[in-house]
Amino acid sequence: MQTRTLGSLDQRSSVLVYGAAALSDVDQDTADASIAEALDAGINHFDVAASYGDAELRLGPAMPAIRDRIFLATKTGERSAEGAYRQINESLERLRTDHVDLLQLHAVGDLAELDRVCAPDGALAGAVRARDEGLVGAVGITGHGHQAPATHLEALRRYDFATVLTPLNYTLGQRADYYRDWQALATETQRRGVGLLTIKSGARRNWPDGADQRYTTWYEPLDEQAYITASVSWVLSHPEITGIPTPSDVRLLRYFVAAERSLQSRAEAEQVLATVPDYSSPFLRQVI
């Protein structure tokens, strides 16, 4: 699998990042099989969070065998320094490791949340403490919503985050204001050597009211191979992006692996994505 350099970190990450939110509500056998599927595909960057149900617990049993083979990232949604530091230690216990390579301040999607985590007694202080103690290799930031790119650009003015995880897909790219903010963020990450990851590449829209929510994603995902291949191709045609986490349903992983093996040009991808019916931002009705 193709790899890209993760900002200024000494890490070449696979362009597909294993989105371990997919393990939040599966049994251990299913989790083990999905982890093996990811490793066999060449994925070497795993992303999880304390808030993803049982995901850290499902990932933990694999650590003795794979810890030295993967870049391991988790997230804290706590907003106080004490709460974040405590949650980081709890994550290490669940993950059965003495450190993670990246700790991300999670769901910071607007300036109010950014103010909270950057306060003197905010979560950033707890994350920095954990980094200084060797529990965390680097500190990053994530967020959802239409304000996320602009918020993350402001975050980089306030602190030297090692990575940013922000949303991008074809339909978000059609929103002129959003794409302008995203491009400004991408330019700044390149200038500063910050690793840029992106989420929601495979989101199609919010689940329609009354729909059969047949996947464990909070949004309705693209689930046809042609559309997924085009969506992955479109996002990865942006050279600033290091990688994209796979969706939070183990059944969708194989489609993303197949997409990475047959990447298209941006123009080819856009021709396909322009035909997706009812394609819209997943943040029109944000549920997380």
C-alpha positions as a Markdown table, in Angstrom:
| # | Residue | x | y | z |
|---|---|---|---|---|
| 1 | Met | 0.0 | 0.0 | 0.0 |
| 2 | Gln | 1.1 | 3.5 | -0.8 |
| 3 | Thr | 2.6 | 5.4 | 2.2 |
| 4 | Arg | 3.1 | 9.1 | 2.8 |
| 5 | Thr | 5.2 | 11.0 | 5.4 |
| 6 | Leu | 3.2 | 12.2 | 8.4 |
| 7 | Gly | 4.2 | 15.8 | 8.7 |
| 8 | Ser | 7.5 | 16.2 | 10.6 |
| 9 | Leu | 7.1 | 13.0 | 12.5 |
| 10 | Asp | 9.5 | 10.1 | 11.7 |
| 11 | Gln | 6.6 | 8.1 | 10.2 |
| 12 | Arg | 5.6 | 6.8 | 6.8 |
| 13 | Ser | 1.9 | 6.0 | 7.2 |
| 14 | Ser | -0.2 | 4.0 | 4.9 |
| 15 | Val | -2.7 | 6.2 | 3.0 |
| 16 | Leu | -5.5 | 4.1 | 4.5 |
| 17 | Val | -5.6 | 4.5 | 8.3 |
| 18 | Tyr | -7.4 | 1.8 | 10.1 |
| 19 | Gly | -10.5 | 3.5 | 11.6 |
| 20 | Ala | -10.9 | 1.4 | 14.8 |
| 21 | Ala | -14.3 | 3.0 | 15.5 |
| 22 | Ala | -15.4 | 0.0 | 13.5 |
| 23 | Leu | -14.6 | -2.2 | 16.5 |
| 24 | Ser | -16.8 | -0.2 | 18.9 |
| 25 | Asp | -19.6 | -2.9 | 19.0 |
| 26 | Val | -18.2 | -6.1 | 17.6 |
| 27 | Asp | -17.1 | -9.3 | 19.3 |
| 28 | Gln | -13.4 | -10.2 | 19.8 |
| 29 | Asp | -13.3 | -12.7 | 16.9 |
| 30 | Thr | -14.8 | -10.1 | 14.5 |
| 31 | Ala | -12.3 | -7.5 | 15.8 |
| 32 | Asp | -9.3 | -9.9 | 15.4 |
| 33 | Ala | -10.3 | -10.8 | 11.8 |
| 34 | Ser | -10.7 | -7.1 | 10.9 |
| 35 | Ile | -7.3 | -6.2 | 12.4 |
| 36 | Ala | -5.7 | -9.0 | 10.4 |
| 37 | Glu | -7.4 | -7.9 | 7.2 |
| 38 | Ala | -6.0 | -4.4 | 7.7 |
| 39 | Leu | -2.5 | -5.6 | 8.4 |
| 40 | Asp | -2.6 | -8.0 | 5.4 |
| 41 | Ala | -3.6 | -5.1 | 3.2 |
| 42 | Gly | -0.5 | -3.1 | 4.3 |
| 43 | Ile | -2.2 | -0.7 | 6.8 |
| 44 | Asn | 0.3 | 0.4 | 9.4 |
| 45 | His | -1.5 | 3.3 | 11.0 |
| 46 | Phe | -4.3 | 2.6 | 13.5 |
| 47 | Asp | -6.6 | 5.2 | 14.9 |
| 48 | Val | -8.9 | 4.7 | 17.8 |
| 49 | Ala | -10.5 | 6.8 | 20.6 |
| 50 | Ala | -11.5 | 6.4 | 24.2 |
| 51 | Ser | -15.1 | 7.3 | 23.2 |
| 52 | Tyr | -15.4 | 4.6 | 20.6 |
| 53 | Gly | -17.4 | 2.1 | 22.6 |
| 54 | Asp | -15.3 | -1.1 | 23.2 |
| 55 | Ala | -12.9 | -0.3 | 20.4 |
| 56 | Glu | -9.8 | 0.1 | 22.6 |
| 57 | Leu | -10.7 | -3.1 | 24.4 |
| 58 | Arg | -11.1 | -5.0 | 21.2 |
| 59 | Leu | -7.8 | -3.6 | 19.8 |
| 60 | Gly | -5.8 | -4.3 | 23.0 |
| 61 | Pro | -5.4 | -8.0 | 22.7 |
| 62 | Ala | -3.5 | -7.6 | 19.4 |
| 63 | Met | -1.0 | -5.2 | 20.8 |
| 64 | Pro | 1.7 | -7.7 | 22.1 |
| 65 | Ala | 2.0 | -9.1 | 18.6 |
| 66 | Ile | 1.6 | -6.0 | 16.5 |
| 67 | Arg | 2.7 | -2.9 | 18.6 |
| 68 | Asp | 6.1 | -2.6 | 16.9 |
| 69 | Arg | 4.5 | -2.9 | 13.5 |
| 70 | Ile | 2.0 | 0.0 | 13.7 |
| 71 | Phe | 1.7 | 3.7 | 14.4 |
| 72 | Leu | -0.9 | 3.8 | 17.1 |
| 73 | Ala | -3.1 | 6.9 | 17.6 |
| 74 | Thr | -5.9 | 7.4 | 20.1 |
| 75 | Lys | -8.0 | 10.4 | 21.2 |
| 76 | Thr | -9.4 | 12.1 | 24.3 |
| 77 | Gly | -12.7 | 13.9 | 24.3 |
| 78 | Glu | -12.1 | 15.3 | 27.8 |
| 79 | Arg | -11.8 | 19.1 | 28.1 |
| 80 | Ser | -9.9 | 19.5 | 31.4 |
| 81 | Ala | -6.2 | 18.8 | 31.9 |
| 82 | Glu | -6.9 | 16.4 | 34.7 |
| 83 | Gly | -9.6 | 14.6 | 32.8 |
| 84 | Ala | -7.5 | 14.3 | 29.6 |
| 85 | Tyr | -4.5 | 13.0 | 31.5 |
| 86 | Arg | -6.6 | 10.4 | 33.3 |
| 87 | Gln | -8.3 | 9.3 | 30.1 |
| 88 | Ile | -5.0 | 8.9 | 28.4 |
| 89 | Asn | -3.8 | 6.5 | 31.1 |
| 90 | Glu | -7.1 | 4.6 | 30.9 |
| 91 | Ser | -6.6 | 4.2 | 27.1 |
| 92 | Leu | -3.1 | 2.8 | 27.7 |
| 93 | Glu | -4.5 | 0.2 | 30.0 |
| 94 | Arg | -7.3 | -0.8 | 27.5 |
| 95 | Leu | -4.8 | -0.8 | 24.6 |
| 96 | Arg | -2.3 | -2.9 | 26.6 |
| 97 | Thr | 0.6 | -0.6 | 25.8 |
| 98 | Asp | 2.8 | 1.8 | 27.7 |
| 99 | His | 2.6 | 4.6 | 25.1 |
| 100 | Val | 0.7 | 5.7 | 22.0 |
| 101 | Asp | 2.4 | 7.4 | 19.1 |
| 102 | Leu | -0.2 | 10.1 | 18.8 |
| 103 | Leu | -2.8 | 11.5 | 21.2 |
| 104 | Gln | -5.4 | 13.7 | 19.5 |
| 105 | Leu | -7.7 | 16.2 | 21.2 |
| 106 | His | -11.0 | 14.9 | 19.8 |
| 107 | Ala | -14.1 | 16.7 | 18.3 |
| 108 | Val | -12.7 | 20.2 | 18.4 |
| 109 | Gly | -14.9 | 21.6 | 15.6 |
| 110 | Asp | -15.5 | 25.2 | 16.5 |
| 111 | Leu | -13.8 | 28.0 | 18.3 |
| 112 | Ala | -15.7 | 27.5 | 21.6 |
| 113 | Glu | -14.4 | 23.9 | 21.8 |
| 114 | Leu | -10.9 | 25.2 | 20.9 |
| 115 | Asp | -11.0 | 27.8 | 23.7 |
| 116 | Arg | -11.9 | 25.0 | 26.1 |
| 117 | Val | -9.1 | 22.7 | 25.2 |
| 118 | Cys | -6.5 | 25.5 | 25.0 |
| 119 | Ala | -7.4 | 27.1 | 28.3 |
| 120 | Pro | -4.6 | 27.0 | 31.0 |
| 121 | Asp | -6.4 | 24.0 | 32.7 |
| 122 | Gly | -7.7 | 22.5 | 29.4 |
| 123 | Ala | -7.1 | 19.2 | 27.8 |
| 124 | Leu | -4.1 | 20.4 | 25.9 |
| 125 | Ala | -2.2 | 20.8 | 29.1 |
| 126 | Gly | -3.0 | 17.2 | 30.1 |
| 127 | Ala | -1.9 | 15.9 | 26.7 |
| 128 | Val | 1.4 | 17.9 | 26.9 |
| 129 | Arg | 2.0 | 16.4 | 30.3 |
| 130 | Ala | 1.5 | 12.9 | 29.0 |
| 131 | Arg | 3.8 | 13.6 | 26.1 |
| 132 | Asp | 6.5 | 15.0 | 28.4 |
| 133 | Glu | 6.2 | 11.8 | 30.5 |
| 134 | Gly | 6.6 | 9.6 | 27.5 |
| 135 | Leu | 3.1 | 8.3 | 27.5 |
| 136 | Val | 2.4 | 10.0 | 24.2 |
| 137 | Gly | 4.7 | 10.6 | 21.2 |
| 138 | Ala | 3.0 | 13.6 | 19.7 |
| 139 | Val | -0.2 | 15.7 | 20.1 |
| 140 | Gly | -2.8 | 16.3 | 17.4 |
| 141 | Ile | -6.3 | 17.7 | 17.0 |
| 142 | Thr | -9.5 | 16.5 | 15.3 |
| 143 | Gly | -12.9 | 17.9 | 14.6 |
| 144 | His | -16.2 | 17.5 | 12.7 |
| 145 | Gly | -18.5 | 20.0 | 11.1 |
| 146 | His | -18.4 | 22.8 | 8.5 |
| 147 | Gln | -16.3 | 25.0 | 10.8 |
| 148 | Ala | -13.6 | 22.4 | 11.4 |
| 149 | Pro | -10.9 | 23.6 | 8.8 |
| 150 | Ala | -11.1 | 27.2 | 10.0 |
| 151 | Thr | -11.0 | 26.1 | 13.6 |
| 152 | His | -8.0 | 23.9 | 13.0 |
| 153 | Leu | -6.2 | 26.7 | 11.2 |
| 154 | Glu | -6.7 | 28.8 | 14.3 |
| 155 | Ala | -5.6 | 25.9 | 16.5 |
| 156 | Leu | -2.2 | 25.9 | 14.7 |
| 157 | Arg | -1.8 | 29.5 | 15.5 |
| 158 | Arg | -2.2 | 28.7 | 19.2 |
| 159 | Tyr | -0.1 | 25.5 | 19.5 |
| 160 | Asp | 2.3 | 23.5 | 17.4 |
| 161 | Phe | 0.1 | 20.5 | 16.9 |
| 162 | Ala | 1.9 | 17.6 | 15.1 |
| 163 | Thr | -1.2 | 16.5 | 13.2 |
| 164 | Val | -4.6 | 17.7 | 12.2 |
| 165 | Leu | -7.6 | 15.4 | 11.3 |
| 166 | Thr | -10.3 | 17.4 | 9.5 |
| 167 | Pro | -13.1 | 16.4 | 7.1 |
| 168 | Leu | -12.9 | 16.4 | 3.3 |
| 169 | Asn | -14.8 | 14.6 | 0.6 |
| 170 | Tyr | -16.0 | 15.5 | -2.9 |
| 171 | Thr | -19.3 | 17.0 | -1.9 |
| 172 | Leu | -17.7 | 19.1 | 0.9 |
| 173 | Gly | -15.2 | 20.2 | -1.8 |
| 174 | Gln | -18.1 | 21.6 | -3.8 |
| 175 | Arg | -19.0 | 24.1 | -1.0 |
| 176 | Ala | -16.9 | 27.1 | -2.0 |
| 177 | Asp | -16.5 | 28.5 | 1.5 |
| 178 | Tyr | -15.6 | 25.1 | 3.0 |
| 179 | Tyr | -13.1 | 24.2 | 0.3 |
| 180 | Arg | -11.5 | 27.6 | 0.7 |
| 181 | Asp | -11.0 | 27.1 | 4.4 |
| 182 | Trp | -9.7 | 23.6 | 3.8 |
| 183 | Gln | -7.2 | 24.8 | 1.3 |
| 184 | Ala | -5.9 | 27.5 | 3.7 |
| 185 | Leu | -5.5 | 24.8 | 6.3 |
| 186 | Ala | -3.7 | 22.5 | 3.9 |
| 187 | Thr | -1.3 | 25.3 | 2.9 |
| 188 | Glu | -0.5 | 26.0 | 6.5 |
| 189 | Thr | 0.1 | 22.4 | 7.4 |
| 190 | Gln | 2.5 | 22.1 | 4.5 |
| 191 | Arg | 4.3 | 25.3 | 5.6 |
| 192 | Arg | 4.7 | 24.1 | 9.1 |
| 193 | Gly | 5.3 | 20.4 | 8.6 |
| 194 | Val | 2.1 | 19.3 | 10.2 |
| 195 | Gly | 0.6 | 15.9 | 9.3 |
| 196 | Leu | -2.8 | 16.3 | 7.6 |
| 197 | Leu | -5.3 | 13.5 | 7.8 |
| 198 | Thr | -8.9 | 13.7 | 6.6 |
| 199 | Ile | -12.2 | 12.0 | 7.6 |
| 200 | Lys | -15.5 | 11.4 | 5.9 |
| 201 | Ser | -14.1 | 10.6 | 2.5 |
| 202 | Gly | -16.8 | 7.9 | 2.2 |
| 203 | Ala | -19.7 | 9.7 | 3.6 |
| 204 | Arg | -22.7 | 10.1 | 1.2 |
| 205 | Arg | -25.2 | 12.0 | 3.4 |
| 206 | Asn | -27.0 | 12.0 | 6.7 |
| 207 | Trp | -29.3 | 9.0 | 7.1 |
| 208 | Pro | -32.7 | 9.9 | 5.8 |
| 209 | Asp | -35.5 | 9.9 | 8.4 |
| 210 | Gly | -36.9 | 6.4 | 8.7 |
| 211 | Ala | -34.1 | 4.8 | 6.7 |
| 212 | Asp | -32.8 | 1.3 | 7.4 |
| 213 | Gln | -29.5 | 2.2 | 9.0 |
| 214 | Arg | -27.7 | -1.0 | 7.8 |
| 215 | Tyr | -24.2 | 0.2 | 8.7 |
| 216 | Thr | -22.8 | 1.3 | 12.1 |
| 217 | Thr | -21.7 | 4.6 | 10.7 |
| 218 | Trp | -23.6 | 7.7 | 12.0 |
| 219 | Tyr | -23.9 | 8.9 | 8.4 |
| 220 | Glu | -25.0 | 6.9 | 5.4 |
| 221 | Pro | -21.8 | 5.8 | 3.6 |
| 222 | Leu | -21.1 | 5.2 | 0.0 |
| 223 | Asp | -21.2 | 1.4 | -0.4 |
| 224 | Glu | -20.8 | 0.8 | -4.1 |
| 225 | Gln | -17.2 | 0.0 | -5.2 |
| 226 | Ala | -17.2 | 2.5 | -8.1 |
| 227 | Tyr | -18.2 | 5.3 | -5.8 |
| 228 | Ile | -15.8 | 4.4 | -3.0 |
| 229 | Thr | -12.9 | 4.1 | -5.4 |
| 230 | Ala | -13.7 | 7.5 | -6.8 |
| 231 | Ser | -14.1 | 9.1 | -3.4 |
| 232 | Val | -10.8 | 7.6 | -2.1 |
| 233 | Ser | -9.1 | 8.7 | -5.4 |
| 234 | Trp | -10.5 | 12.2 | -5.2 |
| 235 | Val | -9.3 | 12.8 | -1.6 |
| 236 | Leu | -5.9 | 11.2 | -2.1 |
| 237 | Ser | -5.4 | 13.3 | -5.3 |
| 238 | His | -4.6 | 16.1 | -2.8 |
| 239 | Pro | -0.9 | 15.6 | -2.1 |
| 240 | Glu | -1.1 | 17.4 | 1.3 |
| 241 | Ile | -3.1 | 14.6 | 2.8 |
| 242 | Thr | -1.2 | 11.8 | 4.5 |
| 243 | Gly | -4.1 | 9.4 | 4.8 |
| 244 | Ile | -7.8 | 8.7 | 5.4 |
| 245 | Pro | -9.3 | 6.6 | 8.2 |
| 246 | Thr | -11.5 | 3.8 | 7.0 |
| 247 | Pro | -15.2 | 4.0 | 8.0 |
| 248 | Ser | -16.6 | 2.8 | 11.3 |
| 249 | Asp | -18.0 | -0.5 | 10.0 |
| 250 | Val | -15.8 | -3.6 | 9.5 |
| 251 | Arg | -17.8 | -4.6 | 6.4 |
| 252 | Leu | -16.6 | -1.5 | 4.5 |
| 253 | Leu | -12.9 | -2.0 | 4.9 |
| 254 | Arg | -12.5 | -4.3 | 1.9 |
| 255 | Tyr | -14.0 | -1.7 | -0.4 |
| 256 | Phe | -11.5 | 0.9 | 0.7 |
| 257 | Val | -8.6 | -1.5 | 0.3 |
| 258 | Ala | -9.8 | -2.3 | -3.2 |
| 259 | Ala | -10.1 | 1.4 | -3.9 |
| 260 | Glu | -6.5 | 2.1 | -2.9 |
| 261 | Arg | -5.3 | -0.6 | -5.3 |
| 262 | Ser | -7.0 | 1.0 | -8.3 |
| 263 | Leu | -6.7 | 4.8 | -7.8 |
| 264 | Gln | -8.0 | 7.1 | -10.5 |
| 265 | Ser | -7.1 | 10.6 | -11.5 |
| 266 | Arg | -9.0 | 13.5 | -9.9 |
| 267 | Ala | -10.8 | 14.2 | -13.2 |
| 268 | Glu | -11.8 | 10.6 | -13.5 |
| 269 | Ala | -13.0 | 10.5 | -10.0 |
| 270 | Glu | -15.0 | 13.7 | -10.4 |
| 271 | Gln | -16.9 | 12.2 | -13.4 |
| 272 | Val | -18.0 | 9.3 | -11.2 |
| 273 | Leu | -18.8 | 11.3 | -8.1 |
| 274 | Ala | -20.9 | 13.8 | -10.0 |
| 275 | Thr | -23.4 | 11.0 | -10.6 |
| 276 | Val | -23.9 | 9.9 | -7.0 |
| 277 | Pro | -27.6 | 10.4 | -6.2 |
| 278 | Asp | -28.5 | 12.5 | -3.1 |
| 279 | Tyr | -24.9 | 13.3 | -2.3 |
| 280 | Ser | -24.6 | 15.9 | 0.4 |
| 281 | Ser | -22.6 | 17.0 | 3.4 |
| 282 | Pro | -22.9 | 14.7 | 6.4 |
| 283 | Phe | -22.8 | 17.8 | 8.6 |
| 284 | Leu | -26.2 | 19.2 | 7.6 |
| 285 | Arg | -27.5 | 17.3 | 10.6 |
| 286 | Gln | -24.6 | 16.4 | 12.7 |
| 287 | Val | -25.3 | 13.7 | 15.3 |
| 288 | Ile | -22.0 | 13.4 | 17.1 |
